[in-house]
């Protein structure tokens, strides 16, 4: 039986909301850093709808931004879409209501809407914004935890049924960490790694330095930096260009003591190639919050691999993300109704 048979879709709403007087755990590093749409085209302000199932937290977030929230109608000008699935349903809504000029998507990654976004790559249709950057703190925290766990060999030690005869494990101090991706999560990972005096190389799609990194290279030089990596963290968007970016060839370039961490999307790794590399002990281990496919079937060999930690896409839980998304909604509603500036603008052509 596959895990898909009993794992429900991810939700934005926490099962156990935090007390009203609880201090905020995380901050959105992009809050207050709104920008005009690249095209300069401003969506027409107007009433909002919250779909496919409105929840009190996010309706209240829209109201806090000054919105008029109501049922979907021909008067609707903005849409807050709270599901990372049901892309076909969203497409139908947009086709039936061409007056919608702005759509807020719920997650940082928008690969779940890959069937919709390309049709608006020419600048027509609504402006899309996502939560990209908003969840950087919890996801980066998880990435560093997985990096520690793999280097310290916590997975095989925790699975062992007897006292280990030899002390093993590697320290993070002074290591060379390669981060693929240069967005908000990568920036937060760099900040969190500072106490360990690591050397950081960032691999990104475009040229330009990344703050806090010792070196920045473009993705065409990935093979150049992998042999010297003590740790490889994947924090890039899932696009056609990044699909299986890490395959058999790339895994072979990593040293045997390297730790691989993926908190981005499972599609960035060739899962079969990774399973083979771990089975042959050509890597120290892997920490995976995401997999391809997701979820893995119950009989997948990675579940039985002692040097693999799988955390079932829990780097950011509803308790962590819901307040951050609510804040992003409020800020973008104010931009929608006010100065036309938004946070987390999506490039439909690039897919992020």
C-alpha positions as CSV (number, residue, x, y, z in Angstrom):
1,X,0.0,0.0,0.0
2,X,1.2,3.5,-0.8
3,X,1.4,6.2,1.8
4,X,-0.8,8.2,-0.5
5,X,-3.7,6.0,0.6
6,X,-3.8,7.4,4.1
7,X,-2.0,10.8,4.0
8,X,-4.4,13.7,3.6
9,X,-3.6,16.8,1.6
10,X,-1.5,19.4,3.4
11,X,-3.5,22.1,5.1
12,X,-2.8,25.7,6.0
13,X,-4.9,25.5,9.2
14,X,-3.3,24.3,12.4
15,X,-5.1,21.5,14.3
16,X,-4.1,23.2,17.6
17,X,-4.1,27.0,17.1
18,X,-1.6,28.8,19.3
19,X,-3.1,30.8,22.2
20,X,-4.0,34.3,21.3
21,X,-1.5,35.7,23.8
22,X,1.4,33.4,22.5
23,X,4.4,35.3,21.1
24,X,5.0,35.0,17.4
25,X,7.7,32.3,16.7
26,X,8.8,33.3,13.3
27,X,9.1,36.4,11.2
28,X,8.5,36.9,7.5
29,X,11.9,38.3,6.3
30,X,10.2,39.9,3.3
31,X,7.5,41.7,5.2
32,X,7.5,45.4,4.4
33,X,9.5,44.8,1.2
34,X,6.8,45.1,-1.4
35,X,7.4,45.9,-5.0
36,X,5.5,46.9,-8.1
37,X,4.7,44.2,-10.6
38,X,7.4,44.0,-13.3
39,X,5.0,44.9,-16.0
40,X,3.9,48.0,-14.0
41,X,0.3,46.8,-14.5
42,X,-1.8,47.3,-11.4
43,X,-4.7,45.0,-10.7
44,X,-8.1,46.8,-10.3
45,X,-9.0,47.0,-6.6
46,X,-12.3,45.4,-5.6
47,X,-14.0,42.7,-3.5
48,X,-12.1,39.5,-2.6
49,X,-13.1,35.9,-2.4
50,X,-11.4,33.3,-0.3
51,X,-11.5,29.8,-1.9
52,X,-11.8,26.9,-2.2
53,X,-12.8,26.7,1.5
54,X,-12.6,29.9,3.4
55,X,-11.3,29.7,6.9
56,X,-11.7,32.3,9.7
57,X,-8.0,33.0,10.1
58,X,-7.4,34.0,6.5
59,X,-10.7,35.8,6.1
60,X,-9.8,37.9,9.1
61,X,-6.4,38.5,7.6
62,X,-8.0,39.9,4.5
63,X,-10.4,42.0,6.5
64,X,-7.4,43.3,8.5
65,X,-6.0,44.6,5.2
66,X,-9.2,46.5,4.5
67,X,-10.8,44.0,2.1
68,X,-14.5,43.4,1.4
69,X,-14.7,39.6,1.4
70,X,-17.7,37.9,-0.2
71,X,-18.9,35.1,-2.4
72,X,-17.3,34.6,-5.8
73,X,-19.1,36.7,-8.4
74,X,-18.6,38.9,-11.4
75,X,-17.6,41.7,-9.1
76,X,-14.7,39.8,-7.6
77,X,-11.4,41.4,-8.3
78,X,-9.1,39.5,-6.0
79,X,-8.8,35.8,-5.0
80,X,-7.1,34.2,-2.0
81,X,-6.6,30.5,-3.0
82,X,-5.9,28.3,0.0
83,X,-5.1,24.9,-1.6
84,X,-1.8,23.8,-3.1
85,X,-3.9,21.3,-5.1
86,X,-7.1,21.7,-7.2
87,X,-5.2,23.6,-9.9
88,X,-7.8,22.7,-12.5
89,X,-10.5,24.2,-10.3
90,X,-8.6,27.4,-10.0
91,X,-8.2,27.5,-13.7
92,X,-11.9,27.2,-14.2
93,X,-12.6,30.0,-11.7
94,X,-10.2,32.3,-13.6
95,X,-11.8,31.5,-16.9
96,X,-15.3,32.1,-15.6
97,X,-14.3,35.3,-13.9
98,X,-11.8,37.3,-16.1
99,X,-12.3,40.3,-13.9
100,X,-10.0,38.7,-11.2
101,X,-6.8,40.7,-11.4
102,X,-4.9,39.3,-8.4
103,X,-4.5,35.8,-7.0
104,X,-2.7,35.0,-3.7
105,X,-1.4,31.4,-3.6
106,X,-0.7,29.6,-0.3
107,X,2.7,28.1,-0.6
108,X,6.2,29.4,-1.3
109,X,6.5,26.9,-4.2
110,X,4.0,27.2,-7.0
111,X,4.9,24.0,-8.9
112,X,1.4,22.7,-8.0
113,X,0.1,25.3,-10.4
114,X,2.5,24.5,-13.3
115,X,-0.5,23.7,-15.5
116,X,-1.9,27.2,-15.1
117,X,0.9,29.7,-14.8
118,X,2.5,29.3,-18.3
119,X,-0.7,30.5,-20.0
120,X,-0.1,33.9,-18.3
121,X,3.6,34.2,-19.0
122,X,2.9,36.9,-21.6
123,X,1.7,39.3,-18.9
124,X,-2.0,38.8,-19.5
125,X,-4.4,37.7,-16.9
126,X,-4.1,38.1,-13.1
127,X,-1.1,39.0,-11.1
128,X,0.0,36.0,-9.0
129,X,1.7,36.3,-5.6
130,X,2.8,33.4,-3.4
131,X,4.1,32.9,0.1
132,X,7.7,32.7,-1.1
133,X,10.1,33.9,1.5
134,X,7.5,33.9,4.2
135,X,8.4,30.4,5.5
136,X,12.1,30.9,5.3
137,X,12.8,30.7,9.1
138,X,11.1,27.4,9.9
139,X,12.3,25.7,6.7
140,X,15.9,26.9,7.2
141,X,15.7,25.7,10.8
142,X,14.7,22.3,9.6
143,X,17.5,22.2,7.0
144,X,20.2,22.9,9.6
145,X,18.7,20.3,11.9
146,X,18.9,17.7,9.1
147,X,22.4,18.7,8.2
148,X,23.5,18.1,11.9
149,X,21.6,14.9,12.0
150,X,23.3,13.5,8.9
151,X,26.8,14.6,9.8
152,X,26.4,13.3,13.4
153,X,25.0,10.0,12.0
154,X,21.9,10.2,14.2
155,X,19.8,8.0,11.9
156,X,21.9,4.8,12.0
157,X,22.7,5.4,15.7
158,X,19.0,5.8,16.6
159,X,18.0,2.7,14.6
160,X,20.7,0.5,16.2
161,X,19.5,-1.9,18.8
162,X,22.9,-2.1,20.6
163,X,25.6,0.1,21.9
164,X,28.0,1.2,19.2
165,X,31.5,-0.1,19.7
166,X,33.1,3.0,18.0
167,X,32.3,6.7,18.3
168,X,31.5,8.2,14.9
169,X,30.1,11.4,13.4
170,X,31.4,14.6,11.9
171,X,31.2,18.2,13.3
172,X,29.7,21.0,11.3
173,X,32.4,23.4,12.4
174,X,34.6,24.7,9.5
175,X,32.9,22.6,6.8
176,X,32.2,23.6,3.2
177,X,28.5,23.8,2.6
178,X,27.1,24.1,-0.9
179,X,23.6,25.6,-1.1
180,X,21.6,25.3,-4.4
181,X,19.2,28.2,-4.5
182,X,19.5,31.9,-3.6
183,X,16.0,32.7,-2.3
184,X,14.8,33.5,1.1
185,X,15.3,30.0,2.5
186,X,18.9,30.0,1.3
187,X,19.5,33.4,2.9
188,X,18.2,32.2,6.2
189,X,20.2,29.0,6.1
190,X,23.3,31.2,5.5
191,X,22.4,33.3,8.6
192,X,21.8,30.3,10.8
193,X,25.1,28.6,9.8
194,X,27.3,31.6,10.8
195,X,28.2,30.3,14.3
196,X,29.8,27.2,12.9
197,X,32.4,29.1,10.8
198,X,31.5,27.2,7.7
199,X,32.5,28.2,4.2
200,X,29.5,28.6,2.0
201,X,29.1,28.3,-1.8
202,X,25.8,29.3,-3.3
203,X,24.8,27.8,-6.7
204,X,22.1,29.9,-8.4
205,X,20.4,30.4,-11.8
206,X,21.6,33.9,-12.4
207,X,24.8,35.8,-11.8
208,X,25.3,38.0,-8.7
209,X,26.7,37.7,-5.3
210,X,24.6,36.4,-2.3
211,X,25.1,38.1,1.0
212,X,26.9,36.0,3.6
213,X,28.2,33.5,1.0
214,X,32.0,33.1,0.5
215,X,31.4,32.3,-3.2
216,X,28.5,32.4,-5.7
217,X,28.5,30.5,-8.9
218,X,25.9,29.8,-11.6
219,X,24.3,26.4,-12.0
220,X,26.5,25.5,-15.0
221,X,29.4,25.3,-12.6
222,X,27.7,22.9,-10.2
223,X,30.0,20.0,-11.1
224,X,32.9,22.2,-10.3
225,X,31.9,22.7,-6.6
226,X,30.4,19.3,-5.7
227,X,33.7,17.5,-5.2
228,X,34.7,19.9,-2.4
229,X,31.3,19.9,-0.6
230,X,31.0,18.5,2.9
231,X,27.3,19.3,2.8
232,X,24.9,19.9,0.0
233,X,21.6,21.6,0.8
234,X,18.9,21.9,-1.9
235,X,16.8,25.1,-1.5
236,X,15.8,25.9,-5.1
237,X,12.4,26.1,-6.7
238,X,11.1,23.1,-8.7
239,X,11.1,24.0,-12.4
240,X,11.7,22.1,-15.6
241,X,15.4,23.3,-15.3
242,X,15.9,22.0,-11.8
243,X,14.1,18.6,-12.2
244,X,16.6,15.9,-11.3
245,X,19.3,18.4,-11.0
246,X,21.0,16.0,-8.6
247,X,21.3,12.7,-10.4
248,X,23.8,9.8,-10.6
249,X,26.6,11.9,-12.1
250,X,26.2,14.7,-9.4
251,X,26.0,12.2,-6.6
252,X,29.2,10.5,-7.9
253,X,31.0,13.9,-7.7
254,X,30.2,14.3,-4.0
255,X,32.8,12.9,-1.5
256,X,31.9,9.9,0.5
257,X,31.7,11.9,3.7
258,X,29.2,14.4,2.2
259,X,25.8,15.0,3.7
260,X,22.9,15.7,1.4
261,X,19.8,17.7,2.6
262,X,16.7,18.5,0.5
263,X,14.1,20.9,1.9
264,X,13.0,22.2,-1.5
265,X,11.1,19.7,-3.7
266,X,11.6,16.0,-4.2
267,X,11.9,16.4,-8.0
268,X,15.3,18.0,-7.6
269,X,16.8,14.6,-6.9
270,X,16.8,11.4,-8.9
271,X,15.4,9.2,-6.2
272,X,16.6,5.9,-7.6
273,X,20.1,7.3,-8.0
274,X,20.1,8.5,-4.4
275,X,18.9,5.2,-3.1
276,X,21.7,3.4,-5.0
277,X,24.4,5.9,-3.7
278,X,23.3,5.4,-0.1
279,X,23.1,1.6,-0.5
280,X,26.6,1.5,-1.8
281,X,27.8,3.9,1.0
282,X,29.0,6.5,-1.5
283,X,27.5,9.3,0.7
284,X,27.6,9.8,4.5
285,X,23.8,10.1,4.4
286,X,20.7,12.1,3.3
287,X,18.2,14.2,5.2
288,X,15.0,14.5,3.1
289,X,12.0,16.5,4.0
290,X,10.7,16.0,0.4
291,X,10.8,13.1,-2.0
292,X,9.9,12.1,-5.5
293,X,7.3,10.6,-5.5
294,X,5.7,12.2,-2.5
295,X,4.8,10.4,-0.4
296,X,7.1,7.4,-1.0
297,X,5.3,4.0,-1.1
298,X,5.6,1.9,2.0
299,X,7.9,-0.5,0.3
300,X,10.4,2.1,-1.0
301,X,14.0,1.2,-0.2
302,X,14.7,4.6,1.2
303,X,12.5,3.8,4.3
304,X,14.9,0.9,5.1
305,X,18.1,2.8,4.3
306,X,19.8,3.4,7.7
307,X,21.6,6.5,6.6
308,X,18.5,8.3,5.3
309,X,16.2,10.5,7.4
310,X,12.8,11.3,5.9
311,X,10.7,13.8,7.7
312,X,7.5,13.7,5.6
313,X,7.4,17.3,4.4
314,X,7.2,18.8,7.9
315,X,9.8,21.5,7.7
316,X,7.0,24.0,8.1
317,X,3.9,22.8,9.9
318,X,0.5,24.5,9.9
319,X,1.2,26.0,13.3
320,X,4.3,27.7,11.8
321,X,3.0,28.7,8.4
322,X,-0.6,29.9,9.2
323,X,0.4,33.1,11.0
324,X,3.0,33.8,8.3
325,X,0.6,33.4,5.5
326,X,-2.0,35.5,7.3
327,X,0.5,38.3,7.6
328,X,1.4,38.0,3.9
329,X,-2.3,38.1,3.0
330,X,-2.9,41.3,5.1
331,X,0.1,43.0,3.5
332,X,-0.8,42.1,0.0
333,X,-4.5,43.1,0.5
334,X,-3.3,46.5,1.5
335,X,-1.2,46.7,-1.6
336,X,-4.1,45.5,-3.7
337,X,-6.4,48.2,-2.4
338,X,-3.7,50.8,-1.9
339,X,-0.4,51.5,-3.7
340,X,-0.4,48.5,-6.0
341,X,2.8,47.0,-4.5
342,X,3.0,43.3,-3.5
343,X,5.3,40.9,-1.7
344,X,6.1,37.5,-3.3
345,X,5.3,38.3,-6.9
346,X,5.4,35.2,-9.1
347,X,7.0,35.0,-12.5
348,X,4.5,32.7,-14.4
349,X,7.1,32.1,-17.1
350,X,9.9,31.1,-14.7
351,X,7.6,29.1,-12.5
352,X,8.5,30.7,-9.2
